[in-house]
């Protein structure tokens, strides 16, 4: 799997992004899904990555800068054909490596609580993410859970 910085408006990525946003809104009650669309993922504080298996899109993910020392994992998604084949791991590994290269001390993520998120949760936990309090502008709710990965000790 090859991971590269990409443009979330890339026509090759657009269907997977649309699927991701629709799925997030379908698996989370209104007002509790925070998936970014192409416009949000094109912001200056977001780095968008696509994952490729040869010439075939396998997944995507993004890193949003929260402040000078922390970032947030956003929009992790693998194509149906790539699930269980390392695309999510490749995207997350690149996001973590980029966060470390930027000198971030912590990396955060917010995700849902329904069984639809179980595979993603397993990936995050294997990478060392642990539960944490809500961060940024998020508020605690029964529909969201929050995780943090410490990248460097202060």
Protein Blocks (a to p, Z undefined) as FASTA:
>chain_A
ZZddddfklmklmmmmmmmmmmmmmmpcehiaccdcfklmmpmkbccddddehjacfbdc
ddddfblmbccdehiacdfklgonlmmmmmmmmmmmmmmmnopabdcddddfbfklmmmm
mmmmmnopacdddehjbccdfkbccddddfbdZZ
